Amino acid sequence: GLSLGLDLKSNVGPKRQNGRGFVVVAAGRSALCLTKRSRSRKSLARTHGFRRRMRTTNGRAILKRRRAKGRKILCTKTHPSSGT
């Protein structure tokens, strides 16, 4: 790169492995189901629910911030009266 801090040789794009012409594409769970836009309550709770938040340090920090802000509902995805 130049003195501007630009890196012209980035690692973005598809890669070939072993010279056989195979292209490795990584896609997340949400990218695999682009035709179905409405996700079920169960899958949303699996990702954004209370028990998932309690499992990690960052998730517990989210709950702590929501408690400090005074939110009645800590996790909307697992709350029974939520719209989703």
C-alpha positions in Angstrom: 0.0 0.0 0.0 0.9 3.6 -0.1 1.4 6.0 2.8 -2.3 6.5 2.9 -2.8 3.2 4.6 -4.4 1.4 1.7 -3.9 -2.3 1.2 -4.3 -3.1 -2.4 -3.8 -6.9 -1.9 -6.8 -7.7 0.3 -8.2 -11.1 0.9 -11.7 -10.4 -0.3 -13.3 -12.7 -2.9 -13.6 -16.4 -3.7 -10.6 -18.5 -3.2 -9.4 -21.7 -5.0 -8.1 -24.6 -3.1 -5.5 -27.1 -4.2 -5.5 -25.7 -7.7 -8.5 -27.9 -8.7 -10.9 -25.0 -9.4 -13.0 -25.4 -6.3 -14.5 -22.2 -5.0 -15.2 -21.9 -1.3 -18.2 -19.7 -0.4 -19.1 -19.0 3.2 -22.7 -18.1 4.0 -24.4 -17.6 7.3 -27.7 -19.1 8.3 -29.7 -16.0 7.3 -28.1 -15.8 3.9 -29.0 -19.4 3.1 -32.8 -18.8 3.4 -33.2 -15.6 1.4 -36.5 -16.7 -0.2 -38.2 -17.1 3.2 -38.3 -13.7 4.9 -40.5 -14.5 7.8 -38.7 -16.5 10.4 -40.5 -18.6 13.0 -40.7 -17.6 16.6 -38.7 -20.6 17.6 -35.7 -19.8 15.3 -35.8 -16.1 16.4 -35.8 -17.2 20.1 -32.9 -19.5 19.4 -30.8 -16.6 18.2 -32.1 -13.6 20.2 -33.8 -15.3 23.2 -33.2 -14.9 26.9 -31.4 -18.2 27.3 -29.0 -17.4 24.4 -28.3 -14.0 25.9 -27.5 -15.6 29.3 -25.1 -18.0 27.7 -22.4 -15.5 26.7 -20.7 -12.6 28.4 -21.8 -10.1 25.7 -25.3 -11.4 26.0 -25.4 -10.8 29.7 -24.1 -7.3 29.1 -27.0 -6.7 26.8 -29.4 -7.8 29.4 -27.7 -5.6 32.0 -28.0 -2.6 29.8 -31.7 -3.2 29.2 -32.3 -3.6 32.9 -30.4 -0.4 33.6 -32.5 1.4 31.0 -35.7 0.1 32.7 -37.0 -2.2 30.0 -39.9 -4.3 31.2 -39.3 -6.9 28.5 -35.6 -7.9 28.4 -35.9 -10.2 25.3 -38.8 -9.5 23.0 -38.2 -12.7 21.0 -39.0 -15.0 24.0 -41.8 -12.8 25.4 -45.2 -14.4 24.8 -47.1 -11.2 24.1 -44.5 -9.9 21.6 -45.6 -9.4 18.0 -43.0 -11.8 16.6 
